[in-house]
Amino acid sequence: MKILFFGSTDGTHCSLHYFTAMVKLGHDVFAFNPHYFQTGSLGEKVMNKLRRGPSPSRIARSNQTFLELTRKNSFDLVFVMAENYLSAEVIRQVQKDSNGRTRFAYHSHDNVFSAGIVKPNDFEATLKAVDFLFTTKSQNVKRYQQLGQVNSFYIPSAYEPACHRPVPAAESRLPRDYPVSFVGTFDGSRIPDLAAAGWDRTFVWGNGWTRWTEFGRHRDHITPVAVYYLEFADVIGRSQCSLGLLRAEAEDRHTQRTFEIPACGGLQFAPRNDEILGMFEDGKEIVCFSSPDELREKLDYYLAHETERKKIAAAGYRRCTTGKNTYADRVHQMLQIVQPLSQKNSRTA
């Protein structure tokens, strides 16, 4: 399949994993990064923040470049990865230019219905214009269908074996081991669980933590920068217990960490819900909790019982790494849906 990958392929974006997965699967893939939020000056950066989106001129230039690219090259599929500014008008123009041959698939690992996600006012029209829609947020499938997007599918998050793996102690760059760790952006909804875990034994890595009013008090336990790939794996490998906390604003039922932590050999503690319980068995492959008090009690127990801790971590690792949970597995799932439906639609067009 000849695919135009529309999205960021920068090193810290998980969209890079989807792109490389398509290449690994043997498809002819061309990357187009729209650079909607690339700024040439401080003034443009400030304006983007004030308008909560890129400048109309930058959107227009990028979309025009995209149109020219699709007119010079024939693609079976345009895979749009979490970019919100490719308009319905542009999508329809490409479909028209290709006589319906080029299909569009949109995939998002964010909750696009959240007020915190930056998007244009006509975003719903774009969602209806694409041929296929994939989301890691299971609760959003019905929302997409209600908008008129009938080809909406839930595909869980994933891990990348090249970087989400157990890191041998000899390769570690960290100065010590950690009783409890959490890797994630600051969000107020996470504070009660972190407080229950105990700041005397919990260490955090992630963006935005300097905004927290209590940052100064806990700064010795917070590294206010994001860690990715092998740095993330290193943190998990040096942690006795790793928190897989969710975000209330995003209505998370699971996240990338749900798979990344066990893939790195970590013992994961996660909020108890049906989605996570369908992925890992509580008490055998993961440790789940329903309240901050339960989290504290279970951390106390497993920190004191090393043999049980390692047994559950090992079982979680096996379940994750033998269960077809890689990005290549997810891309294969999506393309298995796209190809037959594309052929069916072509015959009935």
N, C-alpha and C positions, 0 to 999 in steps of 0.2 A: 504494500500500500504506500502511495506517495502522500506524505503528510507535511503540512505546514504547521509547525508548532508556534503558536502565538502567545508569547509570555516571556517572563524574565528567565534567563539562564545564568544569572549571577550566582556566585558560589554559595551564598547563605540562604537562597530561596529553595524551598522543597520542590518547586516547579522544575528545578534542574534534574531532580531524580526521575520525574515523569519523562522528561526529554531523553535522558540517557537510557531509560528503560525501553523507549521506542526504538532507539538505535540498536540496543542489545537484542531486541526481538527480530531484527533484520529488516526493518522498514526503511524506506528512503525518506529521511526526515530533514527538513530545512527549518532552521530557527529564525524567527522574527521577533525581536525584542522591541516593543513600541516605545519604551523609555518615556512613558507619559509623565513621570514625576522627576525626570532629569531636569536639573535647573542650571542655568548658565550664570546666575548671579544671586546674591543674597536677597535682593528685592523680589526676584521671582519666587524664591523659596518662601519668603514671608507671605506673598500673595497667594501661593498655593495653600498655605496654612489657613489664611483668612477665608478663602473661598471653599476650603475643604475639597480641593480637587485641582487637577492640572489646568493650565490656561487653555481656553478654547482654540487659540492658534496652534499650540503644540499638539492638541488632539487632532485638529484638522490636518496638520502636516504629516503626522504619523499615519493617520487613516488613508491619506492620499498615497503615501509611499506603499502602504499595504495593498491598496487597489492596483497600483501599477505592477507590483510583484505578482499578483494573482492573474493579471492579464498577460504577463510575459511567460508564465509557467502554469502548467496544468496540475492541480492537486486533487486527490480523491477526498481528502479530509483536511479541514482546518480545525486544529485542536486548540481552543482558547482556554488558557490556564489562568483563571482568577484575574483577568483584566476586565475592568468594568466600562471601558470607554469606546469599545467597538460598537457603533450604533446599529440599530435594526436596518436603517437605510443602507449602510455600507454592506451588511450581510446580504441583504436582498439583491444588491447590485452584483456582488460576486456570484450569487446563485444564478442570476439572470445571464451574466456574461459567460458562465460555464454551461448554460442550458440545463441547469439542475444537476450537473455531474458532481460539483463540489459540495460536500456536506459539511456542516458545522457542528462541532461538539463543544460544549462549555462545561468546564469542571472547576469547582470551587471547594477548597478545604476550609473556608470561612463560612460564617453564618451571614449571608448577604442580606438577610432581613433585619440584622442588628443595626441599631442607630449608629454604632461605632464604626461601621464599614462605610468608607467613602465610595459614593456611587452617583451617577447622574440621575436627574429626575425621570428620564425616560427608560430607566434600566429594565423595567418590567417588559417593555416592548421588545427589548433585545433578547430577554429570556425566551419570549415566545417565538422569536424569529429563528433561533438555532434549531437544528434538527434533533439534537440529543443533549440532554442535560444530566450531569453527574455531580453528586454531592457526597461529602463525608458526614453530613448532618442528616441523619435518618428522618428527623422530624420535619425536614423541609421538603421532602418528596411530595407530600400532600399539598403543601403551599404552592409548589411549582405547578402541580396539576390543576389547582384551582385558578391559576393564572392562564391556563390554557396550554401549558406545555405537557403534552401527554407522554412524551418519551423522556420521563424523568426517572433516574435510578440512583439508589443508595449504594455507594462503593466505600468501604471503610478506609481509614488511614493505613499507613504502611511503615516499613523500615527499609533501609538500604544496607545490604550486607557488607558492602565495601567499607562502610564507616561505622555502622551500628553493630558492634561486635565486642566481645570481651577483650579488654586491653590488659595484656600481661603486666605484672607489677614492674618488670624491668623496663617497660616502655612508658610508664607513667611519668608525667611532668609535674604532678601535684606534690606538695610538701608533706602530706599526711593523709590518714584515713579519716572518714567522717561517719559519725553514728547515723545521722539522718541528712538527706540532701533533697533539695527541690530546685529544678531548673525551669524557669518560666518568667514571663513578664509580670510586673506588678499589677495586681488587681485587688481591690478592697475585699472582694468576696473570699479571697484566699487567706486573709489574715487570721480568722478564727481557727482554721485548721493548723496554721503554722504556730499560732500561740499554744494550741493544745499539744503539738509535737514538742514544744519547748525550745525557746531560743538559746538555751544553754547548750543544746546538743544538735541544733538544726542549722544547716548552712545553705545559702541560697545564691544562685547565679541567674541574672536576667536583666533585661532593660527596664527602665522606668522606676526602679526602686528608690532613687534619690528623691522622687516626688512624695514618698510616704513620710508623713509627719514624724514617725518613729525611726526613720532611717539612721539618724545620728546615734541613737541609743543602741542600735544593733549592727552598726556598720562593720564590726569585726567579724560578723557572721554573714555578711552580704557582699557579694561581688557584683556591682551594678552594671554588668555587661553580659550580653548574650553569649552562650557557648554553643557551638554546633559540631556535628560530625565527630571526629575522634576526640575533640576536647570534651564533648558531651559524654562520649563513651568512657573517657578517662574519669570523669566525675562519678559516673554510675559505678564503675569498677572499684573505686576507692570508698564507696558508700556501703554501709551495712544495710541500710533501709533507704529506699528512694520513693519520694512522694509523686504520684501521678495525679495532681490536682486538676480540677476542671474550672472553667470560667462561667460564672452565672450569666454575664451579659451575652455570651455566645450560645447559651443554652447547651453547653457541651454535654454529650453523653459518653464520648470518648475523645481522645486527641491522638496526635502523632506519638506522644510519649507512651500511650497505652501499649504500643508495639515496640517502640525504641528502647524502653527500659528493660523488658525481658530479653530483647535481642542482644543487649549489652551484658547480660548475665546478672542484672540487678533484681533485688527483691522489691516488687512494686506494691505500694499501698495506694489504693484508689477508692473513690466514693462508690458505694454499692448502688448499681442500677442494672436493669435487665440487659442492657446492651453489653456492658462489660462482663456480666455474668455469662453471657452467651459466647464470649471470647475466651475466658479463662475461668477455671474452677476455683471458687473461693476457698481459702484454707489449704489448697493443694498446689495451685499454680500462681496465685495472687492472694493478697490480703486486702479485704474490702472493709469499709466502715460506713456507718450511717450517721455518725455524729462526731463532733470534736472529742467528746469524752471517750467514745469507742476507739478512735484513732490513738489517743494517748495510751489507753490501756493495752492495745495491741502492740504499739511500739515498745512499751515497757516489757512486754512478754517476749517478743522476738529478739530484742536487743540482749536479753538475758539467756536466750536459748539458741546458740550458734548453729547446732546441728539441724534443728528444724528450719531455721532461717535459710541455710544453704540448700536444704532439700527442696523447699518451695521455690527458691530462685532457680534451681536447676530444672525443675519440672516446668516452670514458666518459660524458660529458655527453649526447652524441647518443644513445647506446645507452639510457641511463636515461630520458631525456625523450621518446623516441619509442617506448618499449617498453611502454606501458600499465602504469606502475608507481606511479601516484598513489593516494591513499586512495580517491578516487572510483572508480578502476578496481577496487580490491580490494573495495569495498562492492558494486559492480555484480556482480563475480564471485560473491560470497556470496549475493546476492539471486537471482541466476540459478539457484543451486542450491536455495535455499529455496522459491521459488515453485512450480516443477513438482512437487517432492517433497511440498509441503503439499497441493497439489491432488490428487495421487495418494493420499495418506494419507486425505484427506477422503472420497474416493470409496469407499475400502475399509474405512472405519471402521464 
